[in-house]
Amino acid sequence: MKIGEFVKQCGTTKDTVRYYEELMLIQPDASNQYKEYSQKNIEDFRVIKEMQNLGLSLKIIQSVFKMKKKSGCGSQKLIRDVTIALEKQETFLMNEEIKIRNQRKQLRLLSAKLQSLIV
């Protein structure tokens, strides 16, 4: 399929697709005059979006895709590396959650102090 159909099926933009191509995340067949996108490209795009929704950066996603290409989809090394990336992201999110809880607590305390001044 051409880029227009790919964009429609993925619900994205041509600019996003081209950027992912630059990062070597999406690799259409370019053996003829036009790039041809496949079902595998759609699946790769969905994996990218799923990983982004988990908070993983494109840099991390790019390294996962490189490892996948090098080692194969089900390789032990790929699974281990993805697991490590997910664990790091979970730790990061837990730390962010603690910071947000502390900020909310500080906001409640400040709000209570300000409310006491109104009386």
C-alpha positions as CSV (number, residue, x, y, z in Angstrom):
1,M,0.0,0.0,0.0
2,K,1.1,3.6,-0.6
3,I,1.7,6.1,2.3
4,G,-1.7,7.6,2.0
5,E,-3.4,4.3,2.8
6,F,-0.9,3.5,5.5
7,V,-1.5,6.8,7.2
8,K,-5.3,6.2,7.0
9,Q,-5.0,2.7,8.5
10,C,-2.7,3.8,11.3
11,G,-4.5,7.1,12.1
12,T,-1.3,9.1,11.8
13,T,0.4,11.7,9.6
14,K,2.8,11.4,6.7
15,D,5.3,13.4,8.7
16,T,5.2,10.9,11.6
17,V,5.7,8.0,9.2
18,R,8.6,9.7,7.5
19,Y,10.2,10.5,10.8
20,Y,9.8,6.9,11.9
21,E,11.4,5.9,8.6
22,E,14.4,8.2,9.4
23,L,14.7,6.5,12.8
24,M,14.6,3.1,11.0
25,L,11.5,2.1,12.9
26,I,9.3,1.7,9.8
27,Q,11.0,0.3,6.8
28,P,8.8,0.1,3.7
29,D,9.8,-1.7,0.5
30,A,11.5,0.9,-1.7
31,S,12.5,-1.5,-4.5
32,N,10.3,0.3,-7.1
33,Q,9.5,3.9,-7.8
34,Y,7.1,4.2,-4.8
35,K,7.5,3.1,-1.2
36,E,5.2,0.2,-0.4
37,Y,4.0,-0.4,3.1
38,S,3.0,-3.8,4.4
39,Q,1.0,-5.3,7.1
40,K,4.3,-5.8,9.0
41,N,4.8,-2.0,8.8
42,I,1.4,-1.5,10.3
43,E,2.2,-4.0,13.1
44,D,5.5,-2.2,13.8
45,F,3.7,1.1,13.9
46,R,1.2,-0.2,16.5
47,V,4.1,-1.6,18.6
48,I,5.8,1.8,18.5
49,K,2.6,3.5,19.7
50,E,2.0,0.9,22.4
51,M,5.6,1.4,23.7
52,Q,5.1,5.2,23.6
53,N,1.9,4.9,25.5
54,L,3.9,3.1,28.2
55,G,6.2,6.1,28.3
56,L,9.1,4.7,26.5
57,S,11.1,7.3,24.4
58,L,11.7,6.9,20.7
59,K,15.4,6.4,21.5
60,I,14.6,3.4,23.7
61,I,12.1,2.1,21.1
62,Q,14.8,2.5,18.4
63,S,17.3,0.5,20.4
64,V,14.6,-2.3,20.9
65,F,13.9,-2.3,17.1
66,K,17.7,-2.5,16.4
67,M,18.0,-5.4,18.8
68,K,15.0,-7.1,17.2
69,K,16.5,-6.8,13.8
70,K,19.9,-8.1,15.0
71,S,18.8,-10.9,17.3
72,G,15.4,-11.9,16.0
73,C,11.9,-11.3,17.4
74,G,11.9,-14.0,20.0
75,S,15.5,-14.0,21.0
76,Q,16.5,-14.2,24.7
77,K,18.6,-11.1,24.5
78,L,15.7,-9.1,23.0
79,I,13.3,-10.3,25.6
80,R,15.8,-9.5,28.4
81,D,16.6,-6.0,27.0
82,V,12.9,-5.2,26.6
83,T,12.2,-6.4,30.1
84,I,15.0,-4.2,31.5
85,A,13.6,-1.2,29.6
86,L,10.1,-1.8,31.0
87,E,11.5,-2.2,34.5
88,K,13.4,1.0,34.2
89,Q,10.3,2.8,33.0
90,E,8.2,1.3,35.8
91,T,10.8,2.6,38.3
92,F,10.8,6.0,36.7
93,L,7.0,6.2,36.9
94,M,6.9,5.1,40.5
95,N,9.4,7.9,41.4
96,E,7.2,10.4,39.4
97,E,4.2,9.1,41.3
98,I,5.9,9.8,44.6
99,K,6.9,13.3,43.5
100,I,3.3,14.0,42.4
101,R,1.9,12.7,45.7
102,N,4.3,15.0,47.6
103,Q,3.4,18.0,45.4
104,R,-0.3,17.3,46.0
105,K,0.3,17.1,49.7
106,Q,2.1,20.4,49.7
107,L,-0.7,22.0,47.7
108,R,-3.3,20.8,50.2
109,L,-1.3,22.2,53.1
110,L,-0.8,25.5,51.4
111,S,-4.4,25.7,50.5
112,A,-5.4,24.9,54.1
113,K,-3.1,27.7,55.3
114,L,-4.5,30.2,52.9
115,Q,-8.1,29.2,53.8
116,S,-7.3,29.8,57.5
117,L,-6.4,33.4,56.6
118,I,-9.9,34.0,55.2
119,V,-11.6,33.3,58.5
